[in-house]
C-alpha cells in the first residue's frame, strides 16, 4: 500500500484518485464510525457523516489556492465532528418540538373541549329560556321585550296601556319571577 503524506492525500482526493479514496476509507472511516457510535449515533449515521465530510472537503477546499494540509485526518475528523454535533442539535430540536407539540395540542384540545361544553351549556340554557319565555302571558312577553330594548317606563305605559311607572316596575318584577320559576322547573325536568 502506498504511503500518503497529508498534502498528497488531500491533492489525490481532489483529483478523484480512487486509490486515495480507498485509503481514506480504510484508515479514517472506522475511527470516525466508533466516535459517532460512542456519541449517540449508529453505523449508518456515521457512514453518512463521513461521506458528507468528504464531499465538504471536495466542494469547499479542492481547487482553492493556499490550501495546505498539515493533518488530513485531523481536518477530516473536525469536519465530521462538527457535522455530527449539528445533526445532534437538529435531532434534539426535532425531539423537543415533538415533545412540545402533543402537549400543546392536548392543552388546546382541553381548551377546545371546555369551550365546546360551555357553548353547549349556553345553547341549552338559551333554548330553555326561549321555551319558558313563550309560556309567559302576552303582556309579560311584550313588557320584557320592551325592557330588553331599553324602552323608558313612559313608552311602556303608553304601548301596554299601564297606569303608571310603579305599575310597570311591579309587573316587570312579577314577570321576571314567573319566568325564573318556569325556567328552574324546566331545568329540573331535564
C-alpha positions in Angstrom: 0.0 0.0 0.0 1.2 3.4 -0.9 2.3 5.8 1.8 0.5 9.1 1.7 1.5 12.4 3.1 -1.3 14.6 4.3 -0.9 17.1 1.4 -0.6 14.3 -1.2 -3.7 12.6 0.2 -5.6 15.9 0.0 -4.5 16.6 -3.6 -5.2 13.0 -4.6 -8.8 13.2 -3.1 -9.3 16.5 -5.0 -8.1 14.8 -8.2 -10.6 12.0 -7.7 -7.9 9.3 -7.2 -9.8 6.1 -6.3 -6.7 4.6 -4.6 -6.6 7.7 -2.3 -10.3 7.3 -1.6 -9.9 3.6 -0.6 -7.0 4.6 1.7 -9.1 7.4 3.3 -12.0 5.0 3.9 -9.8 2.2 5.3 -7.8 4.5 7.6 -10.2 7.1 8.9 -13.8 5.7 8.5 -13.6 3.1 11.3 -12.2 5.7 13.7 -15.0 8.2 12.9 -17.6 5.4 13.0 -16.5 4.5 16.5 -16.5 8.1 17.7 -20.0 8.8 16.3 -21.4 5.5 17.8 -20.0 6.4 21.2 -21.7 9.8 20.8 -25.4 8.7 20.4 -25.1 7.7 16.8 -25.1 4.5 14.8 -23.1 3.0 12.0 -25.4 4.2 9.3 -25.3 7.8 10.6 -21.5 7.6 10.9 -21.2 6.5 7.2 -23.5 9.3 6.1 -21.5 11.9 8.1 -18.2 10.5 6.8 -19.4 10.8 3.2 -20.7 14.3 3.8 -17.4 15.3 5.2 -15.5 14.1 2.2 -17.9 15.9 -0.1 -17.5 19.0 2.0 -13.7 18.8 1.6 -14.1 18.2 -2.2 -16.7 21.0 -2.6 -15.2 23.7 -0.3 -11.5 23.1 -0.3 -10.4 21.5 -3.6 -9.2 23.9 -6.2 -8.5 26.7 -3.6 -5.1 28.2 -3.7 -3.2 28.1 -0.5 -4.9 25.0 0.9 -2.0 23.3 2.7 -2.9 20.2 4.7 -1.0 19.8 7.9 -3.1 16.8 9.2 -5.6 15.4 6.8 -7.0 13.0 9.5 -7.5 15.9 12.0 -9.1 18.1 9.3 -11.5 15.3 8.3 -12.3 14.5 11.9 -13.1 18.1 12.7 -15.5 18.3 9.8 -17.1 15.0 10.9 -17.4 16.2 14.5 -19.0 19.5 13.5 -21.4 17.8 11.2 -22.3 15.3 13.9 -22.8 17.9 16.5 -25.0 19.9 14.1 -27.0 16.7 13.5 -27.4 16.1 17.2 -28.6 19.6 17.7 -31.1 19.3 14.9 -32.3 15.9 16.3 -32.7 17.4 19.7 -34.7 20.4 18.3 -36.9 17.9 16.4 -37.3 15.8 19.6 -38.1 18.9 21.7 -40.6 20.0 19.1 -42.2 16.5 19.0 -42.4 16.6 22.8 -44.0 20.0 22.9 -46.5 19.6 20.0 -48.6 16.9 21.7 -48.7 18.8 25.0 -49.7 21.9 23.0 -52.4 20.0 21.2 -53.5 18.3 24.4 -53.9 21.7 26.2 -55.6 23.1 23.1 -57.8 20.0 23.0 -58.7 20.5 26.6 -59.4 24.2 26.0 -61.5 23.3 22.9 -63.4 20.7 24.8 -64.1 23.1 27.6 -65.2 25.7 25.1 -67.4 23.1 23.4 -69.0 22.1 26.7 -69.5 25.8 27.6 -71.1 26.5 24.2 -73.4 23.5 24.6 -74.4 24.6 28.0 -75.1 28.2 26.8 -77.1 26.8 23.9 -79.2 24.6 26.2 -79.7 27.5 28.7 -80.8 29.8 25.9 -83.1 27.1 24.5 -84.7 26.7 27.9 -85.0 30.5 28.3 -86.7 30.8 24.9 -89.1 27.9 25.6 -90.1 29.2 29.0 -90.5 32.7 27.7 -93.2 31.5 25.4 -95.1 30.2 28.4 -95.4 33.7 29.8 -98.5 35.7 29.2 -98.6 38.0 26.2 -98.4 41.1 28.5 -95.3 39.7 30.2 -93.7 38.9 26.9 -94.3 42.4 25.5 -93.2 44.1 28.7 -89.9 42.1 28.9 -89.2 42.7 25.2 -89.7 46.4 25.6 -87.5 46.5 28.7 -84.8 44.5 26.9 -84.9 47.0 24.0 -84.3 49.8 26.6 -87.7 51.4 26.4 -88.4 54.0 29.0 -91.3 53.5 31.5 -93.4 56.2 29.8 -93.1 54.4 26.5 -94.1 51.1 28.1 -97.1 52.7 29.9 -98.2 54.1 26.5 -97.7 50.9 24.5 -99.1 48.5 27.0 -101.9 50.7 28.5 -100.5 50.6 32.0 -101.4 53.2 34.6 -98.0 54.5 35.9 -94.3 53.7 36.2 -94.8 52.0 39.5 -97.2 49.5 37.8 -94.5 48.9 35.1 -91.9 48.1 37.7 -94.2 45.8 39.7 -95.4 44.0 36.6 -91.8 43.6 35.4 -90.7 42.1 38.7 -93.7 39.7 38.7 -92.9 38.7 35.0 -89.3 38.0 35.7 -90.1 36.0 38.9 -92.6 33.9 36.8 -90.1 33.4 34.1 -87.4 32.3 36.6 -89.8 29.8 38.2 -90.7 28.3 34.8 -87.0 28.2 33.8 -86.0 26.3 37.0 -88.9 23.9 36.6 -87.8 23.2 33.1 -84.2 22.6 34.2 -85.3 20.2 36.9 -87.2 18.2 34.3 -84.2 18.0 32.0 
